[in-house]
Amino acid sequence: MYVPNHFKEEDREKLQQYIRDYGFGLLVIADDEGIDANHVPFYLSSGENDSFGYLQCHLARSNPVWQRMQDGASVLAVFQGPDAYVSPSWYPTKAETGRVVPTWNYLAVHARGSAQIIQDSSWLKHHLHQLTDQHESQMVAPWSVDDAPTDFTERLVEAIVGVEIKIETLTGKLKASQNQPERNRAGVKAGLETGEGAQNRAMAKFIS
């Protein structure tokens, strides 16, 4: 991912939080068999000391791509936060110079690492509990994996395989009009806040 310096996000804790906030990612593998991308929810397990942590997800056993990851294959996980179109009409400098064009603001995090396939049922059950509990935590009446019949969940666990990725590099890009003068940034923020759509309002919060 191309990341100009003014859009670069290097704060590890922020990047990890973005992954937790926007955890439905894209798991990509590129090898001699070609390129394959799967959309899956991830759970981020924090590492120790200077580690970026571990990404954990699961795939259907019937999905052949997991067999390409058995020997520590290099993979890429892509996470995307809010994004929004930016109109030149929001820039005060438009009326002065006319030297403005549309653009797009967005948040993206790329995590590269080596993948391991896990078929241990205990690990898979623990993973499903962690992933579910994370997303159910804000519900009025949180659902738990334990709420489903044991024989039912046992059969489902048998139908999946786990993937654990040790994150080796973490690249973050937050394009939030940082390259614009303060009054243009204020104009973009106001334009997004008054526009339609949750994405616009979410993107506006990143503009300072």
C-alpha positions as CSV (number, residue, x, y, z in Angstrom):
1,M,0.0,0.0,0.0
2,Y,1.4,3.4,-1.0
3,V,1.4,5.6,2.1
4,P,2.7,9.3,1.8
5,N,4.2,10.5,5.1
6,H,1.3,12.9,5.9
7,F,-1.2,10.0,5.8
8,K,1.0,7.4,7.6
9,E,-0.3,6.0,10.9
10,E,2.4,4.3,12.9
11,D,1.0,4.2,16.4
12,R,0.7,0.5,17.2
13,E,-2.0,0.8,19.8
14,K,-4.2,2.9,17.3
15,L,-3.6,0.4,14.5
16,Q,-4.6,-2.5,16.8
17,Q,-7.7,-0.7,17.9
18,Y,-8.7,0.0,14.3
19,I,-8.4,-3.7,13.6
20,R,-10.7,-4.4,16.6
21,D,-13.2,-1.7,15.5
22,Y,-13.3,-2.8,11.8
23,G,-12.5,-6.5,12.3
24,F,-14.3,-7.8,9.2
25,G,-11.3,-8.1,6.9
26,L,-10.0,-9.5,3.7
27,L,-7.6,-12.5,4.0
28,V,-5.4,-12.6,0.9
29,I,-2.9,-15.3,-0.2
30,A,-0.8,-15.1,-3.3
31,D,1.3,-18.1,-4.3
32,D,2.1,-20.3,-7.3
33,E,-1.6,-21.3,-7.5
34,G,-2.7,-17.7,-7.9
35,I,-4.3,-15.0,-5.8
36,D,-7.2,-15.8,-3.4
37,A,-9.1,-13.4,-1.2
38,N,-11.7,-14.3,1.5
39,H,-13.9,-12.0,3.6
40,V,-13.8,-13.1,7.2
41,P,-14.2,-11.7,10.7
42,F,-10.9,-11.5,12.7
43,Y,-10.1,-11.6,16.4
44,L,-6.9,-9.8,17.4
45,S,-5.0,-11.4,20.2
46,S,-2.4,-8.9,21.7
47,G,1.2,-10.0,21.7
48,E,3.8,-9.5,24.3
49,N,6.5,-6.7,24.5
50,D,7.0,-5.3,21.0
51,S,4.9,-7.9,19.2
52,F,2.1,-6.7,16.9
53,G,0.0,-9.6,18.1
54,Y,-1.9,-12.5,16.4
55,L,-4.9,-12.4,14.1
56,Q,-7.2,-15.4,14.4
57,C,-10.1,-16.3,12.1
58,H,-11.7,-19.5,10.7
59,L,-12.6,-20.8,7.3
60,A,-15.0,-23.5,6.1
61,R,-13.3,-26.8,5.8
62,S,-14.8,-27.1,2.4
63,N,-12.9,-23.9,1.3
64,P,-9.7,-25.3,-0.4
65,V,-7.7,-22.2,0.3
66,W,-6.8,-23.3,3.9
67,Q,-4.7,-26.1,2.4
68,R,-2.4,-23.6,0.9
69,M,-1.6,-22.1,4.3
70,Q,-0.5,-25.2,6.1
71,D,3.3,-24.6,5.8
72,G,3.4,-21.1,7.3
73,A,2.4,-19.3,4.1
74,S,2.8,-15.5,3.9
75,V,-0.6,-13.8,3.9
76,L,-2.1,-10.3,4.0
77,A,-5.1,-9.2,6.1
78,V,-6.7,-6.0,5.0
79,F,-9.0,-3.9,7.2
80,Q,-11.0,-0.9,6.0
81,G,-12.5,1.8,8.2
82,P,-14.9,4.5,7.1
83,D,-14.4,6.2,3.8
84,A,-16.0,9.2,2.1
85,Y,-16.0,11.3,-1.1
86,V,-14.7,14.8,-0.6
87,S,-16.2,17.5,-2.8
88,P,-14.1,20.5,-4.0
89,S,-17.0,22.7,-3.1
90,W,-16.2,22.2,0.6
91,Y,-12.8,23.9,0.2
92,P,-12.9,27.7,0.9
93,T,-9.8,28.0,-1.4
94,K,-12.0,26.9,-4.3
95,A,-13.5,30.4,-4.7
96,E,-10.0,31.9,-4.6
97,T,-7.9,29.8,-6.9
98,G,-10.2,27.1,-8.5
99,R,-7.2,24.8,-8.1
100,V,-9.0,22.0,-6.4
101,V,-10.2,18.5,-7.4
102,P,-12.4,15.8,-5.7
103,T,-10.7,13.2,-3.6
104,W,-11.6,10.3,-1.2
105,N,-10.8,10.1,2.5
106,Y,-10.4,6.7,4.1
107,L,-8.8,4.5,6.8
108,A,-7.0,1.3,6.0
109,V,-4.8,-1.1,7.9
110,H,-2.7,-3.9,6.3
111,A,-1.3,-6.7,8.4
112,R,1.3,-9.1,6.9
113,G,2.4,-12.3,8.5
114,S,2.8,-16.1,8.4
115,A,-0.3,-18.2,8.8
116,Q,-0.7,-21.5,10.7
117,I,-3.7,-23.8,10.2
118,I,-5.2,-25.1,13.5
119,Q,-7.7,-28.0,13.6
120,D,-7.7,-28.6,17.4
121,S,-11.3,-28.5,18.5
122,S,-10.5,-26.9,21.9
123,W,-8.7,-24.0,20.1
124,L,-11.6,-23.6,17.7
125,K,-14.2,-23.5,20.5
126,H,-12.1,-20.9,22.4
127,H,-11.7,-18.8,19.2
128,L,-15.5,-18.9,18.5
129,H,-16.2,-17.8,22.1
130,Q,-13.7,-14.9,21.9
131,L,-15.0,-13.7,18.5
132,T,-18.6,-14.0,19.5
133,D,-18.2,-12.4,23.0
134,Q,-16.4,-9.4,21.4
135,H,-19.2,-8.6,19.1
136,E,-22.0,-9.4,21.5
137,S,-20.6,-7.3,24.3
138,Q,-22.6,-4.2,23.3
139,M,-25.9,-6.1,22.9
140,V,-28.8,-5.6,25.3
141,A,-29.1,-9.4,25.7
142,P,-25.7,-10.9,24.6
143,W,-25.8,-14.3,23.0
144,S,-23.2,-16.9,23.8
145,V,-22.0,-19.9,21.9
146,D,-23.0,-21.9,25.0
147,D,-26.6,-20.9,24.4
148,A,-26.8,-23.2,21.4
149,P,-27.1,-27.0,21.9
150,T,-23.7,-28.7,22.3
151,D,-24.3,-31.4,19.7
152,F,-25.2,-28.6,17.2
153,T,-22.0,-26.5,17.9
154,E,-19.8,-29.6,17.9
155,R,-20.9,-30.4,14.3
156,L,-20.2,-26.8,13.3
157,V,-16.8,-26.9,14.8
158,E,-16.0,-30.0,12.8
159,A,-16.9,-28.1,9.6
160,I,-14.3,-25.3,10.1
161,V,-10.5,-24.9,10.4
162,G,-8.7,-22.1,12.3
163,V,-6.2,-19.7,11.0
164,E,-3.7,-17.9,13.2
165,I,-1.5,-15.2,11.7
166,K,1.6,-13.9,13.6
167,I,1.7,-10.2,12.5
168,E,5.1,-9.3,11.2
169,T,4.4,-5.9,9.7
170,L,1.5,-3.5,10.3
171,T,0.9,-0.6,7.9
172,G,-1.7,2.0,8.5
173,K,-3.0,4.8,6.3
174,L,-5.4,7.5,7.5
175,K,-6.3,9.9,4.7
176,A,-8.2,12.6,6.5
177,S,-7.4,15.8,4.6
178,Q,-4.1,16.3,6.6
179,N,-2.5,17.7,3.4
180,Q,-5.0,20.6,3.3
181,P,-4.8,23.9,5.1
182,E,-6.8,24.3,8.3
183,R,-9.7,26.1,6.7
184,N,-10.1,23.5,4.0
185,R,-10.0,20.7,6.7
186,A,-12.7,22.6,8.6
187,G,-14.8,22.8,5.4
188,V,-14.4,19.1,4.7
189,K,-15.4,18.2,8.3
190,A,-18.5,20.4,8.1
191,G,-19.4,19.0,4.7
192,L,-19.2,15.4,5.9
193,E,-21.1,16.1,9.2
194,T,-24.0,17.6,7.3
195,G,-24.0,15.1,4.5
196,E,-26.1,11.9,4.4
197,G,-24.8,8.5,5.5
198,A,-23.1,7.1,8.5
199,Q,-19.8,6.7,6.6
200,N,-19.6,10.4,6.1
201,R,-20.2,11.2,9.8
202,A,-17.7,8.5,10.8
203,M,-15.0,9.9,8.6
204,A,-15.6,13.4,9.9
205,K,-14.5,12.3,13.3
206,F,-11.0,11.6,12.0
207,I,-10.5,15.1,10.7
208,S,-8.9,17.6,13.1
